[in-house]
Amino acid sequence: MVETRSRNGWVIWLSLVLALLLSVAPMPAFLESGRPLWLALFLTYWVLALPHRVGMVAAWLFGLFADVLYGSLLGQNALVLMLTTFFVLTLHQRLRLFPLWQQSLVLLVLFGIPQLVQLWLFALAGNRPPEALQFLYPVLISALLWPWVHTLLRGLRVRLQVN
Amino acid sequence: MGDAVIKPLFVKGPSLGVRLLVLTVLSVSLMVVDARFDTLKPLRSQIGLLATPLYWLADLPTRLWEDMTLSISSRSELLAENEKLKAEALLLQRRLQKLAALTEQNVRLRELLNSAELVDEQVLVSELIGVDPNPFTQRVIIDKGSKDGVSLGMPVLDARGLMGQVVEVMPYSARVLLLTDATHGIPVQVNRNGLRAIANGTGNPGLIELRHVADTADIKEGDLLVSSGLGQRFPAGYPVAIVKEVVRDSGQPFAIVRAEPTAALSRSRYLLLVFSDQRTPEQRATDSAEAQEAADRDAAARQEAAAPTPAVAPAPAAPAATGENRNGRN
């Protein structure tokens, strides 16, 4: 409680803002349908590493901001991200012990379920849902990116002693 | 380290399940309120104030790259481009000369027809600063917002045709729904013969579909579709799309008509916002009636002054003139 209370906390929030930025960065049209779920990836890392700093409320608030950014219904991305965080927190003890590739496999499911909810809300809001399994590409790509994101953010956390 | 990890276990607030429940209920109620009522719109546009710099920042690399290529492009390239632009300007000027006369004529004819349709609308130039990251919607963000006078439902065009309409206004930016979004529809008219139809987006960039066109309707490949101005949202007479394919299947109740938007929906960087007529139809009717009365009085005065000759000379030229004017705008 003494000196380790909150050190370099800004790194967490800055990285999450960076994730938001990445999620609206312009991309070539053919890559657009496979855009990684940057915010979910970054949030998952911080929730796994520092569950006492980043939790469901933070995820929900960032989701709310993402909603404004994407112009979706207020609360849509908030719900989805909060759900992802909830799953990560429930499996927290187990996930931390897994090797990276196994974490990727689990994340495939953890990102997949909220993505289905996302699709459902998207259709409910009056949009025409995409054909085939296109909406699951981002999940696959995010799971493949996980080891890199994990290594990168871990390096950052260790170097800056974020706590 | 162990100290820091263990401690939070004891200062934990409500359990995960409780938090899940509370936040879920909160999100769902927010969504319902946002979808059904307007109460959250001001909040949204205020948070949007924070979102604008983020879009600006995300777009920065593209802009820097463009600036850089511009500054290192060779002199000969610039000269060639200059030549090309000069030639283009000359062509446009020629058309403009003709247009001035035609517009004049058109206004006169419209007065005779007792219609007070606007011939020239006010426009505002804006720049694209972002594209919607969701691949299943067709929306873009522009750098003009409510502070510049942008309002909900404003039509947006580029140099080649209609692009869409404003669906969300933030203080310094706005969101534009493109013609090709699956939730967008626009009333159009075949330029060749005036056949009316509704063009719906397909969600596919570069393709729109005409709904409920009879199998026997006179529409064919290559026809230009212009906005018809019905529905009071889009100004009339702007090019919308060119018909690419007409499938007449006798097993289907309607013909399938696919068209390609004339505007460069995925390439244009500079867009025009059109300030349409803010008057209500009643006001417009009153205004036009007053204008007509004034014109009648004028004509009567002139008739009294001069010999009684009818002032309706250019009437036979009317259809040709309007057609020419539309072509001139394309």
Interface residues (C-beta under 8 A of the other chain):
Chain A: M1 T4 V17 L20 L21 S23 V24 A25 P26 A29 E32 S33 R35 P51 H52 G55 M56 V57 W60 L64 F65 V68 L69 Y70 G71 S72 L73 L74 G75 Q76 A78 L79 M82 L83 F86 L89 T90 L121 F122 A125 G126 N127 R128 P129 P130 Q134 F135 N163
Chain B: D3 A4 V5 K7 P8 L16 R19 L20 L23 T24 L26 S27 V28 S29 L30 M31 V33 D34 A35 L40 L43 R44 I47 G48 L50 A51 L54 Y55 L57 A58 D59 P61 T62 G130 V131 D132 P133 N134 P135 F136 T137 R139 V167 E168 R175 A182 T183 G203 P205 S266
